[in-house]
């Protein structure tokens, strides 16, 4: 029997014993009810009409085909809404997507639709794992990472020995932002060795530069501290206790048809409505996996690492992300203490002019959070077009998930849409 059932076209309902929900059922079942916001979005279409129209217009302008949002305020889930379809309408004509159990499966997004969170993995999984290990005395922020990752040691660059857990979390380790390690690394071990040997571009602690490489290494260091894989730890200690039953690394094969695709990596995509590519000189399209990426992590480095990495890999729904935000707004309850939340979400004093906290970012005009998030706010973005922003003073969180990377990662219009959407939500709440 299938682990899911289709109730009306296009709506995925996970059974209680599904591949996702049967994981991590110890203390999770006791805690997760109390950690969910109170439902209160009955009049959302009227209340947030301006904000919702921004997203509908964005879809019409092909900024992204699918969007899922959630807004919490003062302990209530005041908006939970989805927009669009898995892909653009003209992509569906003759498209070879996995559209479910039957040929007429509806690809309209629903609140149960999982999306690739991309770098939201960093705060939700990796940073939260660091917070828990810190509370338990297993992680010291000033400890040198080479004690757990001796592969970082290099006779040619002794600076690498100065990298601490704090500098990795605060993106001030000196590692570069991003490297296409997957082009030359064909196994997980090969990619990790490439990450460990990536040259520094600055002295540790001297400059803030957002770094996927740093969080890949951080994920490995935390796994060695905990003595178990990141995804196992996070399922038991974070996702389960918070009732995030639709959040998972490596979605099972049987539910991938119900996840919007994030990239078309075929050599020559051809379907009705697919224009011929006359030149790839400006923005070459990735053909790394030579297929449509659906239900697999979009990030190629994370994919080579087996779909679980410190920088990317989680899939989730907007509602589950809102549950996580709700816990953060409650001071970390029921999984971490309020003082730990404050420590990890406060802007670092060093390097000078950094906007980073330990695992999060903070608003710096012009900010992707918009113009209303206050000075104690924190948030994070994801490459696939995802974001989460939290304002503890307003007791507010806004989750926006999209698949803006479909079909070729070239469209960055979300950079204009996201702050407009946030502004419109807060203006509606303030009326």
N, C-alpha and C positions, 0 to 999 in steps of 0.2 A: 504494500500500500504506500502511496506517496506520503511524504511528510508535510504536505500542504494540501489545501483544497481551494478551489476557485469559487468565491461567492460573488456572483455577478461577474461580468467580464472585467478582467484587469485588476481585481482586488485580491491580494494575497493575504490569507489568514493562516498564520502559523499555529499548528496544534500545540497543545501543552507539552507534548513529548517530541517536538520537532528538533531538527538538527541544531537549531539555535537555542531554543528555550530549555532543553533538557540539561544544558551545561550549568555548572556552578550552583547547585541547589542546596547548599548547606544552610548557613545563616542568612543567605540571600532572601529566602522566602519569608523570613521573619521580619527583615528590615525594609524590604523594598516598598511596601505599601506606604509606610510613613515617610519615605523619601521622595514621593511623587507630589508635584504641585496639584492643587485643587482645580478641577476643570471649571472653566468659566468663559468659554468663547462662543456662547450662543448667538451673540449679536455682532460677531466679528466682521461680517461682510459690510455692515453699515458703519461700524466704528472705524474700520481701517480701509475704507473704500479707496482713499487716495493712495495709500501705500500699496494695496493690491493692484491698483491700476498701473503703477510703475512696473511691477513684475509682468503683468500681462502685455504691456507695451514692449518690454524688453524681449519677451518671447517672440512677439510679432516682428521685431527688428532683428531677430536671430542672434541675440546676445547669448542665449542658451536655450535649449529645447525644454528643459525640465527644471522645476524649482519646488522646494519644500521648505516651509518656514514654521517656526514656533516662537512665541513671545511669552515670557513669564513676567509677572509683576506682583510683588508683595505676596508671594506664595501661591499665586493663581496662574494657571495656563490660560492666558487671555486671547491667544490666537494660535491656531493650528490649521494650516491651509496648504494645499498643493496646487500647482499650476503646470499646464502644458502636458507634453507627451515625452516618451523616452527619447525620441529623435524628432527632427523636423518633418513636417507632413510630406514633403517631396522625397525624403529619404525612404519612406515606407513603400514606395512603388517598386516592387521587385526586390526589396531589400532582403538580405540573407540573415537577419537578426534572429536570435533565439526568442521568439515571441510567445513562448509558453507551451501549453499542452495541445493547443489546436491552432489551426491556421488563422482563425478569426479572433485571436486573442487581442483584447483591447490594451494598447500601450499607454493609456492615460495614467499619469502618476497618482498614487493614492497615499494617504498618511502612513501606510505600511510599507511603502517602497523604500528599500535600502539604497543609499548612495555612497559613493567612494568619498570618504572624509579627507583623504590626502593628508596634509600636514596638521589637521586637527587631531591626528594621532599623537602629535607631540605633547599637547597639554592633557588630553583625556587619558592616554595610556602611559606614556613614558614619564611625564612630569609627575603625574599622580603616583606612579610607582616610586619615584624618587622621594616624594613627600612621605609616603608610608615608611620607606626604609629609613628616612631621616628621623621620623618619630620613634622608630624602634631602636635607634642607636646604631644601625648597621651602616649608615652613610654619614660621613662628615663632609660638609661643603668645601672645606679647605684641603681635604685630602687629595694627594696627587693620584691621578688616574692610572699612572703606570704601575701602581701597586696591584691593580686588577687587570690592567691591559698592558703587560710588559712589551707586547708587540709594537707599542708606540716608540720605544727607545731607539734612538738613532745616534750613532757616533758623529755623524755629519751635522746634526742639529740638536744640541743639548737643550734648546728651549722647550722641546716637547716634554721634558721631564717636569716642567713647571705647570702643565695643564692640570687644573683641578676640576672637581665636580661642579663647583660654582661657575667656572668659566665656560664649561660645556653647556650648562643650563641657561646661562646668560648670553650665549652666542658671542663670547669674547675669547674663545680659545685660540684664535689665530688661524683656524682652518678656513678654507675658502667656502663660498656659499654653496657651490654645486659643481660636481664633476660627473661626466658621463662614464662612470666606472664600468657600466654594463657593456660597453662596446668591446672591451678587452677581457672582461671577467665573465666566464661562462658558468661558474658554479658559485654557491654561497661562500665557500672558503676563499675562492679567488677574489671575490668582490670585497670581502672583509679585509684580506691582506692589502688590497689596493687602497681601501679606506685608511687602514692603519699607517700606510706609507705615504699618504697624500701630503705634499709639502705644505708647511705653514706659510701664510701670506702676511702675517704680522706676529709680533711678540704676544704671547698669552697675556690677557688682561689689558692690553693697550688699545684695542679697537673693537667695537661691536660690529660684527658682520653676521647676519643670519646665515646659518650653516646647516644644511642637510648632513654633511659629512660628520660634523660634530655630534649630531643626534644619533646617527648610525652607531658611532663609537660609544656614546652615552648608553644606548640601549644594551650593547654588549656588556659594558661595565656593570650596569644594574643587574643584568641576568646573572653575572658571576657573583655579585654581592648576595643576591637572593637564593642562588643555587637552583634556579629553575627558569624556563623560558618566559619571556615577557608576556606572551599571550596567556599562558597558564596562570601566572601570577595575577594579571589584570582581570581575568575572568572571575577568579575566586575572591579577590580583594576589592575590586572596584565595580565591575559591570554587574556581577551577581548581587552584591549588597544594595546597589542603587536601582535594581529592577530594570536594568538596560538589556532586556531579553532579545532585542533586535539589533544588537551591536556585536560585531564579530570580525575577526581576521579570517581571511580565506573562506568566503561563503561556499557552502557545499554546492556541488554541481547541480543538484536538483532545484536550487532556488536562483541560480544565476539568470535564467530567462526572465526573472521578475525584477531585474536590476538594470537601470538605464545604462547603455554603453557610454564609455568616456572617450574612445578614440577609434579611428579607422586606420589600421596600420597595414591594410592590404597593399600589395605592390601597385595595383591599378584598380582602385574602387570604381565599379561601374554599376549603377542602378539608375532607373529613371530619375531625372532631376539631379544627377551627379555630373557637374560640368567637367569637361576635359581639362586636365592641368596643362596649361601652355608653358609655364615656367615655374620651377621651384627655386629660382635663384635667390629670392628674398627670404622665404621662410620654408626650408625643406620640411616636408612632412615625414614623421617617423614611420619607418616600415620595419621596425626592430622585430616584432613578433609575427608579421605577415598575416594578421587576422584582425577582426573586429574585437576590441577589448570590452568585454561585458561580464561583470561579476568577478573580474580579476583586477588587482590593483593597477591603476594607471601608471604609477611611478615605476620606471624600468629598473632602477636600482633595487627598490623594494621587491619587485617581482623576482629578480635573480636571487635575492635573499630568501625566497620561499614564501613571500607574501606577508611576512611578519618582520617588521623593522622598527627601530626607534623613531624614525622620521615619517613613516607612512605605512598604510596597510589596513586600517580600520574601515569598516562599512557600518552605516547606521541610518537611523531615521531622525528627522527633526525632533520628534517627540522624545526619543531617547536622549539626544543631546540636551534637550531642555531639562530632562531629569538630572543630568549631570550638573548643569548650570544652577538648578534649584538647590542642589546639595552645596555647591560652592557659596551660594547666597545665604545658606543657613549656617555658614561657618565651617563647612566641610562635613557636617553631620550626614550620615552616621559613620563615616569612615576615617576622617582625620579631625584634628582639633582646630579651633578658630585661629589660634596663634600661628599654626603651621600655614594656614591659608594666607594670612596676612604676610608672613615671611616670604612666601613664594610668589605672591602677586604684587608686591611692592617694587616700584622702580629701583633699579640698582644705582648706587652713587658713582660707581666706576664701571667701565671707562667713562670719561667726561662726555656729557650730552647723549648718553645712551637712552633709548626708550624702553629697553628690555627689563623684564623681571626675571625670575628664575623659572623659565619655561613659557612665559607669556610676553605679549607686547602691551604697550599702553598708548593712549591717544596722543599724537603729536600732529598739530595742524600742518598741512591738510591731511586728515586722517580718514582711513576707510571706515571708521566707526561713525563718521558724520560729525556734526557740530554740537551735539548735546550731551554726549557721554562725559561724565565728570572726571576730575583729576585722580580719583581713586579707582577708575575703571581699568579693566584689562580685557584682552581678547586675543584672537589668533585667526589667521587666514589659512586656506588650503588651496593648492594649485588648481584643483578641479572646479573651483568656484564655490568653495564652502567658507563659512565664517561663523564665529561665535564671539559675541561681545557681552560683557557683564559689567553692570554698574552697581556696586554695593550700596551707594548712597540712595539711588533711586529704587533699589531692590528690583532691578530690571535685568533681563537677559533677552537677547535677540539672536536666534539661530537662523541662518540662511544657507541652504544646501542646493547646489545646482550641478549640472554636468556641462559647464561652459567649455570644457576641452573638446567636446564633440563638434566636428569630426577630427580636427587636426591641431587643436591647441592654439590656433592663430588669433582667435577673437578675445580681446581683453576689455570689451565694453563693460564688463562687470565692475571695473574700477570706478566708473562713473555712476553705475546703477546702485551699487551697494550703499554708499553714503546717503544717496537720495532716499532710498528705501528706509534706512535707519531714521533719518530725519522725519520722514512722514509718519512712521510708527510712533515716535516720541511726541510729535505734535498732536497726534490723535489721542494719545494717553493724557496729555496735558490739558486737553480741552475740557 
